[in-house]
Amino acid sequence: MSRFCYSHGGAIEGGWRQNYGYVVETENYRYCLRCSPGQGDYHAYLTCFDRNIQRANLVKKTIAALGGCADSQKKGVVEQLSSHRQQIQEKDTMKPKTNQIGRNKPEL
């Protein structure tokens, strides 16, 4: 793990021990790997996020934050967010899958 981290970068600033982070995104998921290569005490944490749920939650939070706005303002913002969300989803489906980090590297 140490050799991989040192040669592939990804250093995360801060903390008492050097950690390294790597992200792989697919159409629907984001995988975040945090490696902590300490001598004789290696740790790796893999977290998976559903990107569609994250997008939906962003819209919900924004709508909630607009609580004090006039209804016409809320409607305009919600329409813009919905349009933006659709554009993001369209771009995600158009991404070439071969450009994903680590996709064709069995050593990862």
Secondary structure per residue as TSV (DSSP state, phi and psi in degrees):
chain	resnum	aa	ss	phi	psi
A	1	M	-	360.0	-42.9
A	2	S	H	-58.5	-47.1
A	3	R	H	-60.8	-44.4
A	4	F	H	-62.0	-49.1
A	5	C	H	-61.2	-44.9
A	6	Y	H	-65.9	-34.7
A	7	S	H	-87.8	-15.4
A	8	H	H	-111.3	3.8
A	9	G	-	69.5	-152.4
A	10	G	-	88.3	17.6
A	11	A	E	-60.6	136.3
A	12	I	E	-104.4	126.0
A	13	E	-	-72.0	148.9
A	14	G	-	92.6	171.9
A	15	G	S	86.6	162.2
A	16	W	S	-84.6	-12.1
A	17	R	S	-131.6	139.0
A	18	Q	-	-68.4	125.0
A	19	N	E	-115.2	157.9
A	20	Y	E	-129.6	142.7
A	21	G	E	-127.9	142.5
A	22	Y	E	-137.3	142.5
A	23	V	E	-127.4	134.1
A	24	V	E	-124.3	127.0
A	25	E	E	-116.2	135.8
A	26	T	-	-115.9	-175.2
A	27	E	S	-57.5	-41.6
A	28	N	S	-113.5	-11.3
A	29	Y	E	-134.3	153.9
A	30	R	E	-123.5	123.1
A	31	Y	E	-107.1	127.0
A	32	C	E	-118.2	122.2
A	33	L	E	-113.8	125.0
A	34	R	E	-113.5	124.2
A	35	C	E	-112.5	138.3
A	36	S	E	-127.9	88.4
A	37	P	E	-86.5	82.8
A	38	G	E	-96.5	143.6
A	39	Q	T	-51.5	113.6
A	40	G	T	75.0	3.0
A	41	D	E	-145.3	77.3
A	42	Y	E	-92.8	137.9
A	43	H	E	-131.6	141.3
A	44	A	E	-138.4	131.5
A	45	Y	E	-123.0	122.3
A	46	L	E	-112.9	125.3
A	47	T	E	-122.2	137.4
A	48	C	E	-117.6	132.5
A	49	F	E	-119.2	136.5
A	50	D	E	-83.5	111.5
A	51	R	H	-66.2	-32.5
A	52	N	H	-66.4	-39.7
A	53	I	H	-68.1	-39.1
A	54	Q	H	-61.2	-41.9
A	55	R	H	-63.5	-44.3
A	56	A	H	-63.3	-41.3
A	57	N	H	-65.9	-34.5
A	58	L	H	-62.2	-42.3
A	59	V	H	-64.3	-43.8
A	60	K	H	-61.3	-44.6
A	61	K	H	-63.6	-39.9
A	62	T	H	-66.2	-41.8
A	63	I	H	-62.2	-43.1
A	64	A	H	-63.5	-37.1
A	65	A	H	-69.3	-19.9
A	66	L	T	-87.6	12.6
A	67	G	T	-50.2	-35.2
A	68	G	T	-90.7	1.5
A	69	C	S	-86.3	159.5
A	70	A	-	-66.8	152.2
A	71	D	H	-57.3	-37.7
A	72	S	H	-66.4	-37.1
A	73	Q	H	-67.0	-43.3
A	74	K	H	-59.0	-46.1
A	75	K	H	-60.5	-43.1
A	76	G	H	-63.7	-42.8
A	77	V	H	-67.1	-43.3
A	78	V	H	-62.8	-41.0
A	79	E	H	-63.3	-41.2
A	80	Q	H	-64.2	-43.1
A	81	L	H	-63.5	-43.0
A	82	S	H	-62.6	-42.0
A	83	S	H	-64.4	-45.0
A	84	H	H	-62.7	-42.5
A	85	R	H	-61.0	-42.7
A	86	Q	H	-62.9	-41.1
A	87	Q	H	-63.7	-40.4
A	88	I	H	-63.6	-44.7
A	89	Q	H	-62.9	-39.2
A	90	E	H	-65.0	-41.2
A	91	K	H	-64.7	-39.3
A	92	D	H	-61.6	-40.3
A	93	T	H	-73.6	-19.0
A	94	M	H	-89.7	-11.0
A	95	K	S	-64.6	135.0
A	96	P	-	-69.8	130.2
A	97	K	G	-71.2	-20.6
A	98	T	G	-73.7	-13.8
A	99	N	G	-86.1	2.6
A	100	Q	S	-71.8	138.9
A	101	I	T	-62.1	128.6
A	102	G	T	78.2	4.7
A	103	R	T	-59.5	-45.7
A	104	N	T	-115.1	32.3
A	105	K	-	-118.5	97.1
A	106	P	T	-63.4	-22.6
A	107	E	T	-69.3	-15.1
A	108	L	-	-79.7	360.0
